Amino acid sequence: MVLWNARTAHLLRWHGRCSMSIGLQGAFGRGGEYGCYIANRIFLRAFLGKTSYELRFGKQPGVKHLRAFGCRCFVLKKAGHLDKFESRCLDGIFTGYASNSRAFRVWILEAKQVVETCEELENFERNHVRDLVEPPPNCRPIGTKWVFKNKRGEDGMVVRNKARLPGVSSKEGIDYEETFAPVARLEAIRILLAFAASKGFKLQQMDVKSAFPNGFIEEEVYVRQPPGFESARFPDRVYKLRKALYGLKQAPRAWYARLKSFLLKSGFVMGSVDKTLFLLSRGGDTTIVRIYVDDIIFGGSSHALVSSFA
């Protein structure tokens, strides 16, 4: 029913991109539906001076209920019995209107967060990060909290929704000793880019998923069970960590040690001055690896060597 012209097409594309930028599932289609809803009520048909809605229903459309797409909103809980301090509403994002009424469509953020938290806990189980144990005497476990954020690409669009369970309130001398981990300076990265350009190397960038939980820790660290995911059988137990969590002071050091050990066993040679630079020479070909926390920049003169590393 929408009059298709350049103005309408631009509106639909804009709302589609807006829905993708907030990480909405079914993003472009949901934004397109909202664009059609608006276009039917505000664009006048040529020569008739009426909107598509007026031509279809014979009356002017109401616009008082219109809201900005993607705005933050709150849905009132209808549960009969709520705790005194329990939230009375759910956080959400406005995504449009129902087809046959003026009801609002809302994307409930908590539903997406549950999926992300389950994925994070599955990573812990797959990597054997922790063990549920009885707390030892005088044990003061570290607290944990869920942290949610959107990872955006170069164009600003959300490419990934992330949930992290970092450890908080760790104490020096009890939960950690050494924390230093080498980090590449930006000047060193620029030099690498210039060197690769002069040699004709093709560089690639790798973002390691759940990098820190792959690093082994030397200290004996205990953390509380994650909020909302406590064991029904053993609610008083704590987790003893085998590997690092995001938020632990020693996590970057543990991850660097694990990655360095892997690279050295694979035949790479670590730089004598820059400890974040690793080189691998085979015949006349060279592979370069640069570490920047949980990001890796690598490239070389041989496509086969670079592909085998990736």
Sequence and secondary structure as in RCSB ss.txt:
>XXXX:A:sequence
MVLWNARTAHLLRWHGRCSMSIGLQGAFGRGGEYGCYIANRIFLRAFLGKTSYELRFGKQPGVKHLRAFGCRCFV
LKKAGHLDKFESRCLDGIFTGYASNSRAFRVWILEAKQVVETCEELENFERNHVRDLVEPPPNCRPIGTKWVFKN
KRGEDGMVVRNKARLPGVSSKEGIDYEETFAPVARLEAIRILLAFAASKGFKLQQMDVKSAFPNGFIEEEVYVRQ
PPGFESARFPDRVYKLRKALYGLKQAPRAWYARLKSFLLKSGFVMGSVDKTLFLLSRGGDTTIVRIYVDDIIFGG
SSHALVSSFA
>XXXX:A:secstr
    SHHHHHHHHHHHHHHHHTT TTHHHHHHHHHHHHHHHH B TTT  BHHHHHHSS    TT   TT EEEE
E   S   TTS SEEEEEEEEE SSSS EEEEEHHHHHHHHHHHHHHHHHHTT EEEE   TT   BEE  EEEE
EE TTS EEEEEEE  EE   BTTTBS        HHHHHHHHHHHHHHT EEEEEE TT GGGSB SS  EE  
 TT   SS TT EEEESB  TT TTHHHHHHHHHHHHHHHTT EE SS TTEEEEEETTEEEEEEEETTEEEEEE
S HHHHHHH 
